[in-house]
Amino acid sequence: MLSAMRRRRRSRRIYALSHNPTRDRVSPTFFFAALGIISLLAIWRGGGPERWVALILLFTAVADLAFVLTAGQLVTRDIRILVLDCALAIAITIIALHAERYWPMLIAAFLIVGAELQIGVWLAPVHEQQVFKVAHAASAYPVLFTLLVGTLRHWWRTRKRPERDWTVFR
């Protein structure tokens, strides 16, 4: 059994490790820089699905940032962010159903899991801001990486022959 003093020291160390202000400042900067670069590449070299996904991701990232700035901080319970994330997952799922590619399905899966994690944060009895940040990052970075890989593959394939962007349902 730990003494009270050792428990307090241990909890201070855990708090210091989990509340690193430098990490919290650098991560959004890196994310928005990566989002801008990957979206520009997708708009420049991607096909229809790549362009649509890039534009939708840019729009939702700007709207998400506006919601956070109007709230003053990243709060764990903001209905606007939950609705925006659910709308993003639905929009990307619609693109995945019509695209002639497999990667939009993977992005839709990441976004649906992110929306489910956010609903879990809403339903949890204890609300931790770090859990909310991890839930957002767990779906954001894989989505960017998947869009980058999908855009590069489309660029590589269309160098030799044209490729169909959308599935034609009859």
C-alpha positions in Angstrom: 0.0 0.0 0.0 1.4 3.4 -1.0 1.6 6.1 1.6 -0.4 9.3 1.1 2.7 11.2 0.2 3.9 8.7 -2.4 0.4 8.6 -3.9 0.3 12.4 -4.3 3.8 12.4 -5.9 2.7 9.7 -8.3 -0.5 11.5 -9.2 1.5 14.7 -9.8 3.8 12.8 -12.2 0.9 11.3 -14.0 -0.8 14.8 -14.3 2.5 16.3 -15.6 2.8 13.6 -18.2 -0.8 13.9 -19.4 -0.9 17.7 -19.5 2.0 18.7 -21.6 1.3 22.2 -23.0 3.9 21.9 -25.7 2.4 18.8 -27.1 -1.1 20.4 -27.1 0.2 23.4 -29.1 2.3 21.5 -31.7 -0.3 18.8 -32.6 -3.0 21.1 -34.1 -0.3 23.0 -36.0 1.0 19.8 -37.5 -2.4 18.5 -38.2 -3.6 21.7 -40.1 -0.3 21.9 -42.0 -0.6 18.2 -43.1 -4.3 18.7 -43.9 -3.5 21.7 -46.1 -0.6 20.0 -48.0 -2.5 16.7 -48.5 -5.7 18.5 -49.6 -3.8 20.6 -52.1 -2.2 17.5 -53.5 -5.6 15.7 -53.7 -7.1 18.7 -55.4 -4.2 19.0 -57.8 -3.5 15.4 -58.7 -6.5 13.4 -57.4 -9.7 12.4 -59.2 -13.2 13.2 -58.3 -13.4 11.2 -55.0 -10.1 12.6 -53.8 -11.1 16.2 -54.5 -14.5 15.8 -52.9 -13.0 14.2 -49.8 -10.3 16.8 -49.5 -12.8 19.7 -49.8 -15.1 18.1 -47.2 -12.3 17.5 -44.8 -11.1 21.1 -45.2 -14.6 22.5 -44.6 -15.2 20.4 -41.5 -11.7 21.1 -40.1 -12.3 24.9 -40.5 -15.8 24.5 -39.0 -14.4 22.4 -36.1 -11.8 25.0 -35.4 -14.4 27.8 -35.5 -16.5 25.9 -32.9 -13.4 25.4 -30.6 -12.5 29.1 -30.9 -16.0 30.3 -30.1 -16.1 28.0 -27.1 -12.7 29.4 -25.9 -11.3 25.9 -25.5 -11.8 22.3 -26.6 -14.7 21.2 -24.4 -15.7 17.6 -24.1 -19.4 18.1 -24.8 -20.2 20.3 -27.7 -23.2 19.2 -29.7 -22.1 21.2 -32.8 -18.9 19.1 -33.0 -20.8 15.9 -32.6 -23.3 16.8 -35.3 -20.4 17.9 -37.6 -18.5 14.7 -37.1 -21.6 12.6 -37.8 -22.4 14.7 -40.9 -18.8 14.2 -42.0 -19.0 10.4 -41.6 -22.3 10.3 -43.6 -20.9 12.5 -46.4 -17.7 10.4 -46.7 -19.8 7.2 -46.6 -21.9 8.5 -49.5 -18.8 9.2 -51.5 -17.5 5.7 -50.6 -20.6 4.1 -52.0 -20.3 5.9 -55.3 -16.5 6.0 -55.8 -14.5 3.4 -57.9 -12.0 3.1 -55.1 -11.6 1.2 -51.9 -9.9 3.8 -49.8 -13.0 6.0 -49.2 -14.5 3.0 -47.4 -11.6 2.9 -45.0 -11.9 6.6 -44.4 -15.6 6.2 -43.7 -14.8 3.4 -41.2 -12.3 5.6 -39.4 -14.8 8.5 -39.2 -17.6 6.3 -38.0 -15.4 4.9 -35.3 -14.4 8.5 -34.4 -18.1 9.5 -34.2 -18.8 6.4 -32.0 -16.0 7.3 -29.7 -17.4 10.8 -29.4 -20.8 9.4 -28.5 -19.1 7.3 -25.9 -17.5 10.4 -24.4 -21.0 11.9 -24.2 -22.4 8.9 -22.4 -19.5 8.4 -20.0 -20.1 9.3 -16.4 -16.7 11.0 -16.0 -15.7 13.4 -18.7 -12.0 13.6 -19.4 -10.7 16.1 -22.0 -7.7 14.0 -22.8 -10.0 11.1 -23.9 -11.9 13.5 -26.2 -8.6 14.7 -27.7 -7.4 11.1 -28.3 -10.7 10.1 -29.8 -10.4 13.0 -32.3 -6.8 12.2 -33.1 -7.4 8.5 -33.4 -9.6 9.2 -36.5 -8.0 12.3 -37.8 -4.5 11.2 -38.6 -5.4 7.8 -40.2 -7.9 9.7 -42.4 -5.2 12.1 -43.7 -2.8 9.2 -44.3 -5.4 7.2 -46.2 -6.3 10.3 -48.4 -2.6 10.8 -49.1 -2.1 7.1 -50.1 -5.3 7.2 -52.2 -4.2 10.3 -54.0 -0.7 9.0 -54.7 -2.1 5.7 -56.1 -4.6 7.6 -58.3 -1.8 9.8 -59.6 0.4 6.7 -60.3 -2.3 4.8 -62.0 -3.4 7.6 -64.3 0.1 8.2 -65.6 -0.4 5.2 -68.0 -4.1 5.1 -68.6 -7.3 6.9 -67.6 -9.3 5.7 -64.6 -13.0 5.9 -63.9 -13.8 8.0 -60.8 -17.4 7.1 -60.0 -19.5 3.9 -60.2 -22.4 4.2 -62.6 -25.5 2.6 -61.0 -28.2 1.5 -63.5 
